[in-house]
Amino acid sequence: MIGVLVSATVLMLMSAGVFVPSALWLWGHYASESLVRGTGTEVPWLQGLMVVAAALGLGWVSVDAGPRGAKLMVVLVAAVLLVFFSLTLTWYGVFFEPFSGLAAAALAFATGLCFAETPGNRARRELAELTRGRASAATLVRLAEAPVGDGVVRELAVLVVRPLGATGTDAAARLSALRRLVATASDFLLSRPGALLDVPQADAVRVFFGMTDGSGGREAVEAALALRSHLAEKGYAAGSCGIAVTAGLCLLGRHGPDGHPVLTATGATAENARALAGMNAKHGTEILLGRQVLQAAGEGLETRPVPGTELHELLDLRQETVEELHHHHEEAEETGAHEETGAADFVIIEPGEEAPVAPFPMVSGAPSPRASAKGGGNKRR
């Protein structure tokens, strides 16, 4: 937007003849130095193109590039290139004045710097450095609206996906399978609304939802169902991956050494989600929900209680709920609103119940995991 506005402004100034006196002076200087060949043909479209390129380029650099020193270096390089371009074209008989391009570059750079220092944009840049590609641009905007400062205890929903079932002893094949799962799940979950991926793990993907308003239960449940379908489409057999969703209090903020901090969350809820994902192998399930996340996002879910536990297996969404969600998403895109649901602490899962982690079989054209689970499902209304 900055580049477009600056381009329009400078092009209007060019049409008004603001740069004509400086262009005539430069032409006279070139002639006195015997640099002119021919009559000095003007190419208006090239002049306008350079203005637009300078405005768009410097506008972007001033807002999204690195530290100020690097930005100033880019400006100096752009100015030198414009002058060099003018000299080169003059040598070949084409007159090109650099003043309009320099004006566009300076104006776009100054405007961009002012915009970059606004509180909202400054917070977005800091979050981008802390998340390092683990959150989408839309999620960063939401996080900037609810800053965590040095740290905050917040109600979060946590989704974890892990491989289940050992296959073979070839270390290279097992590592390749783990990397493939982590990459597949991470790329997909990164696009989900409100998702913040945890720092990379070797054998699991953990994602946090509800960082801004505690309404992550519904978003996490939707993401779990969508992820199950996505993995099936990618050829992962039913039961080869375990998915779990928990909800509860987490410590959200900057973690790690001072020189390399990262934005993530810790706490029992996050660890319980990892253990719960491994318990899918024990119970023959695919998506396990903690008791409290079921309370937080249980409306409209089709679930099946796991015998002997307080857990439930997530089977699907009721059809009427799917239609409601589509309508809700359309409204959210128009108004920027997000459905608000609560979340509560999840019952602690004993670490001893965690299932072993190992690579998993992949089956081309694997059937949908919903088919085997729907027979004993309950509809929670």
C-alpha positions as CSV (number, residue, x, y, z in Angstrom):
1,M,0.0,0.0,0.0
2,I,2.8,2.4,0.8
3,G,4.5,1.7,-2.6
4,V,1.2,2.3,-4.4
5,L,0.5,5.6,-2.7
6,V,4.0,6.9,-3.2
7,S,4.0,5.8,-6.9
8,A,0.8,7.6,-7.5
9,T,2.1,10.8,-5.8
10,V,5.4,10.9,-7.6
11,L,3.8,10.1,-11.0
12,M,1.4,13.1,-10.5
13,L,4.4,15.3,-9.6
14,M,6.0,14.2,-12.8
15,S,2.9,15.0,-14.9
16,A,2.9,18.5,-13.2
17,G,6.5,19.1,-14.4
18,V,8.0,19.3,-11.0
19,F,11.2,17.4,-12.1
20,V,11.6,19.3,-15.4
21,P,14.1,22.0,-14.1
22,S,16.3,19.4,-12.5
23,A,16.2,17.2,-15.6
24,L,17.2,20.2,-17.8
25,W,20.1,21.0,-15.5
26,L,21.3,17.4,-15.6
27,W,21.0,17.3,-19.4
28,G,23.2,20.4,-19.6
29,H,25.7,18.9,-17.3
30,Y,25.9,15.7,-19.3
31,A,26.4,17.8,-22.5
32,S,29.1,19.9,-21.0
33,E,31.0,16.7,-20.0
34,S,30.5,15.3,-23.5
35,L,28.5,12.4,-22.2
36,V,25.6,12.8,-24.6
37,R,25.4,10.8,-27.8
38,G,22.7,11.7,-30.2
39,T,19.7,13.9,-29.3
40,G,18.9,12.2,-26.0
41,T,15.6,10.4,-26.7
42,E,13.2,10.3,-23.7
43,V,11.3,7.1,-22.8
44,P,8.4,8.2,-20.5
45,W,7.2,4.6,-19.8
46,L,10.7,3.7,-18.6
47,Q,10.8,6.7,-16.3
48,G,7.5,5.7,-14.8
49,L,8.5,2.1,-14.4
50,M,11.6,3.1,-12.4
51,V,9.4,5.3,-10.1
52,V,7.0,2.4,-9.4
53,A,9.9,-0.1,-8.9
54,A,11.7,2.2,-6.5
55,A,8.5,3.0,-4.5
56,L,7.4,-0.6,-4.2
57,G,10.9,-1.9,-3.4
58,L,11.9,0.7,-0.8
59,G,8.4,0.7,0.7
60,W,8.7,-3.1,1.4
61,V,12.3,-2.9,2.6
62,S,11.6,-0.1,5.1
63,V,8.8,-2.1,6.7
64,D,9.7,-5.8,6.5
65,A,13.5,-5.9,6.0
66,G,16.1,-6.4,8.8
67,P,17.7,-3.8,11.1
68,R,18.0,-0.2,10.2
69,G,21.6,-0.4,9.1
70,A,20.6,-3.0,6.4
71,K,17.7,-0.8,5.3
72,L,19.9,2.2,4.9
73,M,22.4,0.1,2.9
74,V,19.6,-0.9,0.5
75,V,18.6,2.7,0.1
76,L,22.2,3.8,-0.8
77,V,22.5,0.9,-3.3
78,A,19.2,1.9,-4.9
79,A,20.4,5.5,-5.3
80,V,23.7,4.5,-6.8
81,L,21.9,2.2,-9.3
82,L,19.5,4.9,-10.4
83,V,22.4,7.3,-11.1
84,F,24.4,4.6,-12.8
85,F,21.4,3.7,-14.9
86,S,21.0,7.4,-15.9
87,L,24.6,7.6,-17.0
88,T,24.5,4.4,-18.9
89,L,21.4,5.3,-20.9
90,T,22.7,8.7,-21.7
91,W,25.8,7.1,-23.2
92,Y,23.5,5.2,-25.5
93,G,21.5,8.2,-26.5
94,V,18.5,7.8,-24.1
95,F,17.9,10.6,-21.5
96,F,16.8,9.3,-18.1
97,E,16.6,11.6,-15.1
98,P,17.1,9.9,-11.8
99,F,15.4,12.6,-9.6
100,S,11.9,11.2,-9.8
101,G,13.1,7.7,-8.9
102,L,15.2,9.0,-6.1
103,A,12.2,11.0,-4.8
104,A,10.0,7.9,-4.9
105,A,12.6,5.9,-3.1
106,A,13.2,8.5,-0.4
107,L,9.5,9.1,0.2
108,A,8.6,5.4,0.3
109,F,11.5,4.7,2.7
110,A,10.6,7.5,5.0
111,T,6.9,6.6,5.0
112,G,7.7,2.9,5.6
113,L,10.0,3.6,8.5
114,C,7.2,5.7,10.2
115,F,4.8,2.8,9.7
116,A,7.3,0.2,10.9
117,E,7.6,2.0,14.2
118,T,3.9,1.9,15.0
119,P,3.2,-0.3,18.1
120,G,1.2,-2.9,16.2
121,N,3.8,-3.4,13.4
122,R,6.6,-3.4,15.9
123,A,4.9,-6.1,17.9
124,R,4.2,-8.2,14.8
125,R,7.9,-8.1,13.8
126,E,9.0,-9.2,17.3
127,L,6.5,-12.0,17.2
128,A,7.8,-13.1,13.8
129,E,11.3,-13.3,15.2
130,L,10.1,-15.3,18.2
131,T,8.0,-17.7,16.2
132,R,10.4,-18.1,13.3
133,G,8.0,-19.5,10.8
134,R,5.8,-21.4,13.3
135,A,2.8,-19.2,12.9
136,S,0.9,-17.9,9.9
137,A,0.6,-14.1,9.2
138,A,-3.1,-14.2,10.4
139,T,-2.1,-15.9,13.7
140,L,0.7,-13.3,14.2
141,V,-1.9,-10.5,13.9
142,R,-4.1,-12.2,16.5
143,L,-1.1,-12.6,18.8
144,A,-0.1,-9.0,18.4
145,E,-3.6,-8.0,19.7
146,A,-3.1,-10.0,22.9
147,P,0.6,-9.6,23.9
148,V,2.1,-12.0,26.3
149,G,4.9,-9.6,27.6
150,D,7.5,-11.5,29.6
151,G,5.0,-14.4,30.2
152,V,1.4,-15.1,31.0
153,V,-0.6,-18.1,32.2
154,R,-3.4,-18.6,29.7
155,E,-6.0,-21.2,28.9
156,L,-4.8,-23.1,25.8
157,A,-5.8,-26.1,23.8
158,V,-2.9,-28.4,22.7
159,L,-3.0,-30.8,19.8
160,V,-0.3,-33.4,19.4
161,V,0.2,-35.9,16.6
162,R,2.7,-38.8,16.9
163,P,3.6,-42.0,15.0
164,L,2.4,-45.3,16.4
165,G,3.6,-48.9,15.7
166,A,7.1,-50.0,15.1
167,T,8.0,-51.3,11.6
168,G,11.4,-52.8,11.1
169,T,14.8,-51.9,12.5
170,D,16.4,-49.9,9.7
171,A,17.4,-46.7,11.4
172,A,17.5,-44.7,8.2
173,A,14.0,-45.8,7.1
174,R,12.6,-45.0,10.6
175,L,14.2,-41.5,10.6
176,S,12.9,-40.8,7.1
177,A,9.4,-41.8,8.2
178,L,9.5,-39.6,11.2
179,R,10.7,-36.6,9.2
180,R,8.0,-37.2,6.6
181,L,5.3,-37.2,9.3
182,V,6.6,-34.1,11.0
183,A,6.8,-32.2,7.8
184,T,3.4,-33.3,6.5
185,A,1.6,-32.5,9.8
186,S,3.5,-29.3,10.4
187,D,2.8,-27.8,6.9
188,F,-0.9,-28.7,7.2
189,L,-1.4,-27.4,10.8
190,L,0.4,-24.2,10.1
191,S,-2.5,-23.1,7.9
192,R,-5.1,-23.7,10.6
193,P,-6.7,-20.6,12.2
194,G,-5.0,-19.6,15.4
195,A,-2.3,-22.3,15.3
196,L,1.1,-21.8,16.9
197,L,3.5,-24.7,16.2
198,D,5.7,-25.7,19.1
199,V,9.5,-25.8,18.6
200,P,10.4,-28.7,16.3
201,Q,10.4,-32.2,17.9
202,A,12.0,-35.3,16.4
203,D,9.0,-37.6,16.8
204,A,5.9,-35.4,17.2
205,V,4.2,-32.2,16.2
206,R,2.6,-30.1,19.0
207,V,0.4,-27.1,18.3
208,F,-1.2,-24.6,20.6
209,F,-4.6,-22.9,20.0
210,G,-6.4,-20.1,21.9
211,M,-3.3,-17.9,22.6
212,T,-5.4,-14.7,22.5
213,D,-8.8,-15.4,24.0
214,G,-8.9,-19.0,25.4
215,S,-11.2,-20.1,22.7
216,G,-8.9,-22.7,21.2
217,G,-10.9,-25.8,22.1
218,R,-13.1,-25.7,19.0
219,E,-10.2,-24.7,16.7
220,A,-8.1,-27.6,18.0
221,V,-10.9,-30.1,17.6
222,E,-11.6,-29.0,14.0
223,A,-7.8,-29.1,13.2
224,A,-7.6,-32.7,14.6
225,L,-10.4,-33.9,12.3
226,A,-9.0,-32.1,9.3
227,L,-5.5,-33.5,10.0
228,R,-6.8,-37.0,10.2
229,S,-8.4,-36.7,6.8
230,H,-5.2,-35.0,5.4
231,L,-3.0,-37.8,6.6
232,A,-5.3,-40.4,5.1
233,E,-5.1,-38.6,1.8
234,K,-1.3,-38.7,2.0
235,G,-1.4,-42.5,2.4
236,Y,-1.0,-42.9,6.1
237,A,-2.9,-46.0,7.2
238,A,-5.6,-45.9,9.9
239,G,-4.0,-46.3,13.3
240,S,-0.5,-45.4,12.2
241,C,-0.7,-42.0,13.8
242,G,-2.0,-41.0,17.2
243,I,-3.7,-37.5,17.7
244,A,-4.7,-36.0,21.0
245,V,-6.2,-32.7,22.1
246,T,-6.1,-31.4,25.7
247,A,-6.9,-28.1,27.3
248,G,-5.8,-26.2,30.4
249,L,-3.5,-23.7,31.9
250,C,-0.1,-23.2,30.1
251,L,2.7,-20.8,30.7
252,L,2.9,-18.9,27.4
253,G,5.9,-16.6,26.7
254,R,9.5,-16.4,25.8
255,H,11.4,-19.5,26.5
256,G,15.0,-20.5,25.9
257,P,18.3,-18.5,26.3
258,D,18.4,-14.8,26.1
259,G,20.2,-14.7,22.8
260,H,17.8,-17.1,21.1
261,P,14.3,-16.8,22.7
262,V,11.3,-18.5,21.2
263,L,7.6,-18.1,21.8
264,T,6.1,-21.3,23.1
265,A,4.1,-22.7,26.0
266,T,4.9,-25.2,28.7
267,G,3.1,-26.9,31.5
268,A,1.3,-30.2,32.4
269,T,-1.3,-29.6,29.7
270,A,1.3,-29.7,27.0
271,E,3.0,-32.8,28.3
272,N,-0.4,-34.5,28.9
273,A,-1.2,-34.0,25.2
274,R,2.0,-35.8,24.1
275,A,1.3,-38.7,26.5
276,L,-2.3,-38.9,25.4
277,A,-1.4,-39.1,21.7
278,G,0.7,-42.2,22.5
279,M,-2.2,-43.8,24.4
280,N,-4.1,-44.2,21.1
281,A,-2.0,-47.3,20.5
282,K,-3.2,-48.8,23.8
283,H,-6.9,-48.1,23.2
284,G,-7.1,-48.7,19.5
285,T,-8.2,-45.1,18.8
286,E,-7.1,-42.3,16.5
287,I,-8.1,-39.0,18.2
288,L,-8.3,-38.9,22.0
289,L,-9.9,-36.0,23.8
290,G,-9.1,-35.1,27.4
291,R,-12.1,-34.7,29.7
292,Q,-11.9,-30.9,30.0
293,V,-11.3,-30.2,26.3
294,L,-14.4,-32.3,25.7
295,Q,-16.3,-29.9,28.0
296,A,-14.8,-26.9,26.3
297,A,-15.6,-27.9,22.7
298,G,-18.0,-30.8,23.2
299,E,-21.1,-29.3,21.6
300,G,-21.9,-30.9,18.3
301,L,-19.1,-33.5,18.5
302,E,-19.7,-37.2,17.8
303,T,-17.6,-39.1,20.3
304,R,-17.1,-42.5,21.9
305,P,-16.2,-43.0,25.5
306,V,-13.0,-45.0,26.1
307,P,-13.9,-47.8,28.6
308,G,-12.2,-47.6,31.9
309,T,-11.0,-44.0,31.4
310,E,-12.4,-40.4,31.5
311,L,-11.3,-40.0,27.9
312,H,-13.3,-39.9,24.7
313,E,-12.4,-40.7,21.1
314,L,-13.3,-38.0,18.7
315,L,-15.2,-39.5,15.7
316,D,-16.6,-36.6,13.7
317,L,-18.7,-33.5,13.8
318,R,-22.5,-33.8,13.5
319,Q,-23.7,-32.7,10.1
320,E,-25.6,-29.7,11.4
321,T,-22.4,-28.7,13.3
322,V,-20.5,-28.7,10.0
323,E,-23.0,-26.4,8.4
324,E,-22.9,-24.1,11.5
325,L,-19.0,-24.1,11.3
326,H,-19.1,-23.1,7.6
327,H,-21.5,-20.3,8.4
328,H,-19.3,-19.2,11.4
329,H,-16.1,-19.2,9.3
330,E,-17.8,-17.0,6.7
331,E,-18.9,-14.5,9.4
332,A,-15.4,-14.6,11.0
333,E,-13.8,-13.7,7.7
334,E,-16.2,-10.7,7.3
335,T,-16.1,-9.4,10.8
336,G,-12.8,-10.7,12.2
337,A,-14.8,-12.3,15.1
338,H,-13.8,-15.6,16.6
339,E,-16.1,-18.0,18.4
340,E,-15.5,-17.9,22.1
341,T,-15.5,-21.1,24.1
342,G,-13.9,-21.9,27.4
343,A,-11.2,-24.3,28.3
344,A,-10.3,-26.0,31.6
345,D,-7.6,-28.0,33.2
346,F,-7.1,-31.5,31.9
347,V,-6.7,-34.5,34.2
348,I,-3.1,-35.5,34.5
349,I,-2.0,-38.6,32.5
350,E,0.6,-40.7,34.1
351,P,3.9,-40.7,32.2
352,G,4.0,-44.5,32.5
353,E,1.0,-44.9,30.2
354,E,2.8,-43.3,27.3
355,A,3.1,-45.6,24.3
356,P,6.4,-46.2,22.5
357,V,7.3,-44.0,19.6
358,A,8.4,-45.6,16.3
359,P,7.8,-45.1,12.5
360,F,4.6,-46.4,11.0
361,P,3.3,-48.1,7.9
362,M,2.0,-46.1,5.0
363,V,-0.7,-47.6,2.8
364,S,-1.7,-46.1,-0.5
365,G,-5.4,-45.3,-0.8
366,A,-5.9,-46.1,2.9
367,P,-9.6,-46.1,4.0
368,S,-10.9,-43.3,6.0
369,P,-10.3,-43.8,9.7
370,R,-13.8,-42.7,10.5
371,A,-15.3,-45.9,9.1
372,S,-14.1,-48.2,11.8
373,A,-15.0,-45.9,14.6
374,K,-18.4,-44.7,13.9
375,G,-20.2,-47.9,14.9
376,G,-20.0,-47.2,18.6
377,G,-20.1,-43.5,18.6
378,N,-22.2,-41.2,20.8
379,K,-23.5,-37.8,19.8
380,R,-22.9,-35.1,22.3
381,R,-25.4,-32.3,22.1
